[in-house]
Amino acid sequence: MNLSRREFASVMAAALAAGFPLQREAGAAQAAGLYNVPRSGNVHLLHMTDCHAQLMPVYFREPSVNIGVGSMKGRLPHLVGQNLLKAAHLKAGTAEAHAFTYLNFERAARQYGKVGGFAHLATLVSQLKASRPGALLLDGGDTWQGSATALWTQGQDMVDAAKLLGVDVMTGHWDFTYGEERIKTIVEKDFAGKVDFVAQNIKTSDFGDPVFKPYVIKEMNGVAVAIIGQAFPYTPIANPSWQTPNWTFGIRESEMQEAVNEARAKGAQAVVLLSHNGMDVDLKMASRVTGIDAILGGHTHDGVPVPVIVKNPGGQTIVTNAGSNGKFLGVLDLDVKDKKVMAFNYRLLPVFSDLLPPDAAMSSLIAKVRAPYEAKLSEKLAVTEATLYRRGNFNGTFDQLILDALMEVRGADIAFSPGFRWGTSLLPGQAITREHLMDQTAITYPWTTLTEMRGDMIKTILEDVGDNLFNPDPYYQQGGDMVRVGGLSYRCEPGAKMGARIQDMRLGHKLIEAGKTYKVAGWAPVQEASKNAGPPVWEIVETYLKTHKVLKPPKPNVPGLIGMAGNPGLT
């Protein structure tokens, strides 16, 4: 469906007349203003990223802890709550304040409704493309993973939805966890002639040949625009290397500069990087690689309402990040003249499903792909008395639920759960369905483990993950958040050196002993030897939920923080 701005306004008016619940307590006038984005310039890019296979509208709580250390302290994206509103000049209590922060989450979520949903996103994409001749829709990846139906169809539901949505160019990360052969099939068959999959930083492990196209050059309104792809550099470390055994990844900064130079030499008048680096890495790369006009970034799920302008020896680069879960759509208009970007306008639009009528064709596709699984997806497992969420540097309440389940069902003293940033939120009083559970656990290596682990090894694990998160050099960060910990309490000093961040580890009131052995449960092992080590994590959590039926508010086990007073990445 392609809607002009006038047609879009007509649909909105009709929806109002029919009683469509536009913004519940807020007025339709605010809705009209939210999506009225005047066109400027001659290059138009729409950007989505990290939807994590969420075809349906969801609730999603933004973080209350997103700590920046070193040079990143107090800078976007490491601002939360009122600090983020102030930096972005957003008014508290508005729809946008709800979209970009955790503030008053339960009240605002009930007021403004759910976010995302591909049928609603499709309406917005159609409106914007209709008003912007030649506009491209760019997908930053983490698209084919994160839901039950994506897992059960090996991502096919999302591949079909992306094609119908009109994605033009894509890069990836979690998408690779379906394995090399599945990715090749999608790229070479499903996407052939429709979607360009680009990644300059993925090479073959034998001869170092490119696995995918490093970039594409598209003609738009008389301007040649290069879109360079940057897949997640640490995929074989953060995810199982046995799923992509013949490919190597990396930041490859020097190769990035070569790709930019080559694209410019071939006539590109504007160069855009479609990145899955994570925003801190993008900011560093923007300061060192010249010739990139804009970086449309993903991976760290940061909904950043205003772009960061980074100076470098060749000029400047616009750096953005477009959140996650289908919750946002970035709109970047560039005015390119004489092979230079003379001006730009950027908006990151929240996708409120109550404000955007669903696209009929996308609704039909979604209903079709979900139909065989509806009964299984909708089965009620328990009811929650508290908001359940996963997002923040440390444990969220849904993380705590998973940890409590691992310890109780597997009989462990301590539990670890990965610091994943994907997963939808639930409001108090909602039924926890199998679909909600799978939104938190749907991966291709879901096995649980139960391990006898010495105290010194537990500290080593926590220190390693802490360095991935808090290393002051972004090139040594791997995105994500701190491993979630159950049973074990500790203190954390994010600004300390590697090996010295984790302190005062205790089980109950007793200090963890380096040489003593503890029973530790976990899930999502990346080693190939751990295939089928234990039941899939969703079976463990389902058992726990059916036993408890009414879930009392989980108390997140968060560490005591040292040296973080006044950090604007904390509430």
N, C-alpha and C positions, 0 to 999 in steps of 0.2 A: 504494500500500500504506500503510495507516494502522496503526501499531503502538502499543498501549498499553505502558506501562513493563513490565508483567508479560509481555506477549507478546514484547517486545524481549529480555527476560532469557531467555525460553524459546528464542528463536532463537539467542542467544549460546551457551546450553548445548548445543543441538543441534549447533551449529557446532564446539564443542569436542569433542563426542563423535565427530564425523565426521573429526576431525583437522584442522579449519580452522586455519591458521597464525596464531593471534591476534596474538601480539607477538613471535614467534620466541623470543627468549631471555627476554623479560620475561613476567611472569605475567598470567593473565586477570583476576586481582583488580584489578590496576592499570587494566585496560581498563574494567571495570565501574565503577570509581570515576571515571574520566575523563568518562564520559558520563552519570553520575548527577547531574543538575542539578535540585534541588528547585524547584518552582514557588513564586513569591511574587507579590504584587500582583494587579492586575486588568487590566493592559495588557501584552501579550506580543509582542515583536518579534524575529524572526530575521533576520539580516543576512549576506548574501554580497556580494562585490564582486570585480571584476578577475579573473574566472576565465579570461579570455582563451581561451575556446572549448575548454578542456581537458575533454573528456568522459571520458577515460580516466585512471586513476591515474598519477601522475608522481613523479619525484624533483624537489625544488626546494630549492636552497641559499639560505639567507638571507644578507644582506650582512655583510661584515667591515669595510666603510667606509660610514658614513652620517653625514656631518659636519654638525653644527649650528653656525651662525655667529650672532654678535650675541646677541640675547636667547634664541635657540633652542639655544645651546651647553649641553650637559649635560641637556637636557630631552627627554622622549619627543616624537617618535619617534627622536631622534638619539642612541640608545644601542645599542651592539652587544656581542655576546659576554657576558663576565662582567658588564659594566656593566649590560646589560639584565636579566640574571638577578637581580642584586642589587636593582635598582629594582622588579622585579616579584615579589620574594621567591620565586623559583623555584630548585629544587635542581639543581645540575649533574649531568649523567649520566642524567637522566630523559627520558621521552618528550617532555614539554613543553619541556625545555631544547633537545632536538633540533629541535622544531617551530619555536621562536622564535629560534634562533641558528644560526650556522654552525659552532659548536664541534664538533670531531671528526666532521665531516660524513660522511665515507666510512664510518667504523665504525658510526656511529649509523644511517645510511641502510640499511646492510645488516642491522642489528639490528631496526629498527622497520618497515622496508619503505617502500612508496610512500605518497604522500598524495593526497587528493582522489579524483576520479572521481565522475561524477554518479550512478552506481548506488549507491555507498556513501554519498554525500551525501544521496541520497533517503531512505535508511533512517534516517539521523539526523534529517532534517527531519520525517519521519513520526512518529518517536518523540516529538520535542519538541512537535509540533503536537497529538498525541494527549493529551499531559499538560497542554496550555495552551489552554483553550477560546478560540476566536476568534483565535489567534495569526496574525500576518501575516508573510509572507516577503518581504523587501525586497532588491532587486537593485540594487547601486550602479553597474552598467554595466561597460563593457569586456568584454561577454559574447559578442558575435557575431564577434569578431576574435581571431586568435592561433593558428589551426590550419589545416591543409590542407583538412580537410573543411568548415570554416566558410567559407574563401575560395572553394572550389569550388561550394558551395551558396548563396553569398551570405548566409550566416548562417542558413539555414533549419534546419540541424541543431540549432543552439543555440536557435532560437525554439521548435521543437517540444519540445526537452528542458526548456526553462524552463517551458513550459506544463504538462508532465507533472510537473515538480518541484513545481509549485504556487506559482510566483512571483505575488505580488499587486500589487506596485508596483515600477517600474523607472525609472532615469534613465540617462544615457549619456555616452560620449565616442568611443572608437574605433569604436563602432557606427555613427557618422555617416559613416565613410569609405566606406560602400557607396552614398552619395549620397542626396539628398533624396527622390527618388521611391521608392527601395527602403525607406527608413525609413517613409515615409507608408503604404506598402502593409502593412508589418508592423504598425504601430500601429493603423491603421484597419480592417484585415481580420483578421490572425492574432490580434491581442491583443484585439479587440473583445469586450467583455463578460467578459473573463478577466483581463487584466493592464492596470493603469493606468500609462501612460508620462507622467511628470511632469518639468517643467523650467521653473522660473519665469524663468530668465535667457536664454531663446532667444526672439528676436523676429523678425518679418519686417523685411527691410532697407528696404522702401518706407514702410510706415506704422507700424512698430513694434508690430504686433499680436502677441499670443502665438501661438507655433507649436504648443505643447502646453499641456495643463492645467498651471497652476503648482503645484497641490496637489490632494489628495483628502482628504475627511474620511470616516473609517471608524468605525462603531459597534462597540465591543468591550466586552462585559460591563457595559453601561450607561454606558460612557465614550466620548465623541466624541474621536477622535484624528485630528489633521491630519498628513499626510505631505507635506511640501514637497519638490520636486525641484530640484536644482542640478546641471546638466550641467557638463562641464569648461569653464571660462570662456574658455580660449585655444585652442579647437579650430581656428579658421581660421588660427592662426599655427603651432601645433605640427603640424597636418596641412594638406593642401591646401585652400585656400579655394574652389577651383573645384568641390569636391565638395558644398559647401553654399553656393552663391552667393547665395541669397535669404534667408539667415538671418544674424542677428548674435548674438554671444555676449557674455559679460562677467561680472564678479563681481556687479555690480548690487546693491550692499549696501543702498542706499536702497529699491529695489524689494523686496528680501528682507524688510526691516522692514515694508513695506506688506503683503506677503503674510502675514506672521505676524499682524499686527494684524487683517487681514481674516478670517483663519481663526478667530481668537479671537472676533471679533465675530459670526461665524456659529455659535458654540457650541462650538468646539474646546476641550476641557478639558486636552488635552496636545498639544504641537506638537513634531514630530520632523522634522529635516532629513535627507533622503537625499541625500548630497553626493558629488560627484566633483571637489571642489576640490583635494584634496591636504591632508594633515593640518595643515601649517603655516598654510595659508590658513584652514582650519576653526577653528583655535585663535584666530586674529586676529578672524575674523568672530564667534566666540562671545563675545569680549570687548566687541564693539561693537553687536551686534544683540540686543535684549532679547526675551524671550518664547519662545525656543527651549529646550525642555527637554533635548533630546539631539540630537547630530549623529552620524549613522552614516556615516562617511566612507570614501572610496576615492581612487584614482588613484595615490598614491605607494607602494602595495603594502606598507605598513608593517603587519606583524603585531604589534599592540600588546596585550599580555595584560591590561593594567589601564587603565581609562579615565582621562582627564585631566579634572578639574573646573575649569572656568573661571568666575571671578566676573565679573559685569557689573552695570550700574546697575539691572537688573531682577531680579537674583537670581543664578542660576548655570546653567551648561549643561554637560552631560556630553558629552565629545568622545571618539570612538573611531575606530579604523581596523581593518579586518578582513582585511588581507593580500591574497593573490592566488592564482591558479591553482587555485581550488577547494579550497585547503589548509585553510581555516578557515570556521567558521560562528559568528557572533556571536549571543548570546542575551541580550536585554535585557528584564528584568521591571521594570515601573514600578507603584508603588502610588499611584494618583491618587484624591484625596479633596478635595472642595470646590474643584474646578478647579485643584488644585495637586498637583505630584509630591511626595509626602511621603517616599518612600524608593525605592531602586532596588537591583537586583542585576544584575551583568554578568559574563558569562563568554565568552571567546573560545576555542572548542573546536577543537583540531586534528582534521582529518578523516584518520585513519589507515585506509587501505583494508584492512589486515589485521585491523583491529579491528571493522569494520562489515560485516556480510554484505550482498552486493549486492541491491538491490531488483530483483525479477524483471521488472516492467514496464519499468523504466528500462533494464535490461540488454538487453531485447528491442529497444527503440527504438534504442539505441546500435548494436547489432549490425546492425540493418536499415540505418541511415544510413551505416555504414562499409563495408558489404558490397561496394558497387561499386568501392571504392577500395583494398581491403585489399592487393592485390598491389603496387600502386604505393606505398602507404604503407610497406610492410614491406621494400622492397628495401634491401639492405645496401650502403652506399656506402663505408664504411671502419670501422676499429676504433680506439677511442681508448685510449691508455695513461694518460690523466690524467682527472681530474674536469673536466667541461666545464660551465660555468655562466655565467649573465649576471645579475648583481645586485650593485650597489655603485656608488659615485659615479664610479669610473673603470673601466678595462678589466677584464672578466672573461675567462676562458679561451675561452669560446665567441665572445666579441667578437673576441678576438685571432685565432681561427681565420678568422673572416669577413674581418678586415683583411688577414691574410696571403694569403688567397685573392684578394682584390681586387688587391693589389700584384703578385702573381705572374701571375695570369691576364690582368689588364689592362695589365701592364707599367708600373706607376706607382712613383714615388719615395715617395709618401706616400698614405695612405688614411684616410678618415673613415667612421665608422659611427655611426648615431644612438644616443643614450643611452637606448634603450628599456629598460624594466624587466621586460618580459614575455619569456618563453622558459624552457623546462624545462631540467633538469640531467641529466647522464649520469655514471655511475660508471666508474672505470677498468676496462677490459676489455669494456665494452659495445660492441656494434655501433652505429655511427651510421647510422640509417636515413633514408630520405627524410622520414618523418614527423618525426623529430627536427630535421632541417634546416628543414622548413616551420614547426615550432614557433618558430623564431627569425626567420623571414623572411616569413611569410604576411600580406602587406598588399596593398592594391589599387593601390599605386603603387610597384612593386618595382624599377623600372629602375635600372641602374647608369649612372654618369657617369664621364667621363675629361676633366679640365679642366686647362688651363694656368693656373696661379694664382700671382700675385705673393706674395712673402713677407709684405708688409704686409697683404694680404687674408687670408692664413692666420691671422695674429695677430688680426685683427678678428673672424673667425669664432670662434676659441677664446675671445676675450674676451666676445663676445655670449652664447655658450652658458654660459660661466662665470658671467655675471651672472644668467642665468635660474635657475641653480642656487643661487648663493651670495648673492644680493641680501639684505641684512638685513631688508628689508620683504617679508613673505610675499606681499603682493598683487602684487609684481613678479616673483615666481617662477612658472615654468611647469611645475614638476614634472619628472619624468624625471631623468636623470643627465648627467654631462659627456659630450660627444661623444667617442666612442672614436677613438683616434689610432694609426695604424700608421706605422712608419718614422721619424717625427719624435719626438724627445725634448724635454721642456720641464719647467720648474718652475712650480708654481702656489701662489699665496698667497690662499686662499679669503677671508681677512678683509680684504684690500686693497680699495680703491675700484674702481669700474668703470673698465676700461681699464688697470688696473695689476696685474691678477692673474697674467697669463701672462708668464713671463720665461725667458730663456736657451733659446730654441728652437734646436734643432740637428738637422741631418741628418748622421748619423754623428758625426764630431767637429767638423764645421764649423757655425758659427753661420748661421742662416737670414738671408739678406740681404733687406731690405725691397723692393728694386727687382728682385730676381732672380725668374725664373719657374720654377716647379716643376710636375711632372706629378702631379696629385692624383686619385685614384679615390674614388668614393663611391657611395651608393645612397639610395633613398627621397627623391628630389627633390620638393619641394612645389610648384614652379612648373609651371603647366599646359604651358608651352613645352617642358618636359623629358620629356613623355610619350614613351615608347619611345626615350629617348636612347641606351640600350644594353641588353644582355640583362638579363633579370630576375636579381636577385642570387642566387636559388637555383640558377640554371644555372651561374653563376660558381663558387659554392662546391662544387657537385656535381662539376664538372670537376676542381677542386683535390683533393677527397677521393678521387675515383677514380684520380687520378694518384699520390697518396701511399699510399693503402690502409691503412697503419698510421700513425695520427697520433701523433707524438711530443708530449710535454707542451708546449703553447704557453706561452711566458713572457709574461704580460701586461705591456704597455708602459704602466706607470703613471708619472705625473709625480712628481718630487720635491716634497714639500709643505713650505711655509714657514709658520711660526707656528702649527703644529697640535700641538705637543708637549703631551701630556696631555689632548687632546680625547677625551672618552668615546665619540665616534662613530668612533673608530679602534681597531684591534686593538692 
